[in-house]
Amino acid sequence: MGRMVRWEPGARDRLQAAALDLYATRGFDETTVAEIALAAGLTERTFFRHFADKREVIFGRQETFQGGFVEHIASGEVDGPPLAIVAAAVTAAADFFRDERLPYSRHRQAVVDSHPELRERELLKMAALAGAIAQALRDRGIAEPAATLAAESGVTVFRVAFAQWLAPESTRPLADIEREIFAELQSLTAAASLTR
Amino acid sequence: MGRMVRWEPGARDRLQAAALDLYATRGFDETTVAEIALAAGLTERTFFRHFADKREVIFGRQETFQGGFVEHIASGEVDGPPLAIVAAAVTAAADFFRDERLPYSRHRQAVVDSHPELRERELLKMAALAGAIAQALRDRGIAEPAATLAAESGVTVFRVAFAQWLAPESTRPLADIEREIFAELQSLTAAASLTR
């Protein structure tokens, strides 16, 4: 982390932790960037070197997040039908969300869910992820509309599985849940006689 | 239209047409609400009685748009697997987008595509549509995650089909394109051997 800001190791993580705490305890609207910076022992200027705004601070780097999916597709490690390539990439990217991250991820999701602006930002990040996956598939020669359909399906499975992973009673690894949801999507489409 | 503002028939349509023209000719950023109102022969106050902001003006009423999908699901007219219910609702809602609307819809989409803020707003409208469809399915007793998977798949098919409908060379009715994309989604998921 922090390739461009090597001179302040940990600043990014500290700002994220401080923001999450303040959003959870005082609320997103009531918290200012100045307060986040202060709580992290840093300046507002440092905040804006790392994040564009108050919303971005609790989202990871989009390129890091997307990278896990896109690089797996680009590697060509898995060949076969488009959705099989996507499913392999989605389950591989689950490594990013280890079980030790679960308490943090649950806390973070509760904050995101609590505010419309953060929920919107999350939706847009997911849409960007789907776009990046579709592009990675096209780069491998997969035509439209298969590329977009497979990418959007993969992101839908990821979102549904991620919510189940975060559920209070859940103890299963994310990749296992994702495999189950992919299978559910398959049986759902197979069951539908769509050419009525 | 205009249930709450009966005393100004046509105001909503005039504001939408004026906004679309100004966004296309001068750009979204360069156009003010005052200018839109002036071009429509109305006041700023009237604008804000109809629309929350500059972005909303080129989107139809979300409830009208969603209604075409949701009411069809709620009617119970189509029974069967969740995705068959969704596919029937999506193709039925295509009646809203008649071929005589095509020039307007192409013009509108070009404006939406030209500005990140409008593209974002459109993504959020689509996410809201998927949420409303999932809710309509749950109201019919369909459990999660099937409800969300079917709803998201239906919206993905709608979006992909809608883009093809708008394509310059396209002449086919939206519902026909939607049926084809649903079939493509089926073959895509059937082909994927996901339990590697």
Interface residues (C-beta under 8 A of the other chain):
Chain A: V78 G80 P81 P82 L83 A84 A87 A88 E120 L123 L124 A127 E144 P145 A146 T148 L149 A150 E152 S153 T156 V157 V160 Q164 R179 I181 F182 A183 E184 L185 Q186 L188 T189 A190 A191 A192 S193 L194 T195 R196
Chain B: V78 G80 P81 P82 L83 A84 A87 A88 E120 L123 L124 A127 E144 P145 A146 T148 L149 A150 E152 S153 T156 V157 V160 Q164 R179 I181 F182 A183 E184 L185 Q186 L188 T189 A190 A191 A192 S193 L194 T195 R196
